Amino acid sequence: MRHEYYSYEQFITDVKALVAQTRSFEPDAILAIARGGMTLGHAYSHAVDNRNLFTVNSVLYDGEVRRSHAKLTNLPELDGFRRVLILDDIVDSGETLKSVLRVLHERYPNTDFKSAAIYFKQGAIITPDYYLKEADAWIDFFWEKDFLDA
């Protein structure tokens, strides 16, 4: 499998582009899918000056090995929020995003949820509402690779 490195410099450019792309949604809360979406969620929340940043844990991969289903934990309390933007680094199979959306729609039927990712892979079972790039390789994000030897 071909690997592609994703740098911090590219991330800065992409956060700005994702903010511009999602601006009209005007989320009153941001939900980052851990772990991949946490760096994006943190940067995005600063860029739009929104402190209503939450996380949900989802595990679909053990390294490069895909599990049979996404395991979700630590679902946040989102009562009172009307528009929530869900962020992840990549929508690969779409299983994680689909699982998160299913649970959130069940718990918060009156909340408008939109999803955004830096990368999207064709063939995923769900397409994020917003994305910047299509991935055709395994993406090695700087937050996964650059600090491993520290």
Secondary structure as UniProt FT lines:
FT   STRAND          3..6
FT   HELIX           8..22
FT   HELIX           23..25
FT   STRAND          29..34
FT   HELIX           36..47
FT   TURN            48..49
FT   STRAND          53..62
FT   TURN            63..64
FT   STRAND          65..73
FT   TURN            79..80
FT   STRAND          83..91
FT   HELIX           95..107
FT   TURN            109..110
FT   STRAND          112..120
FT   TURN            122..123
FT   STRAND          130..134
FT   STRAND          138..141
FT   HELIX           142..145
FT   TURN            146..149
//
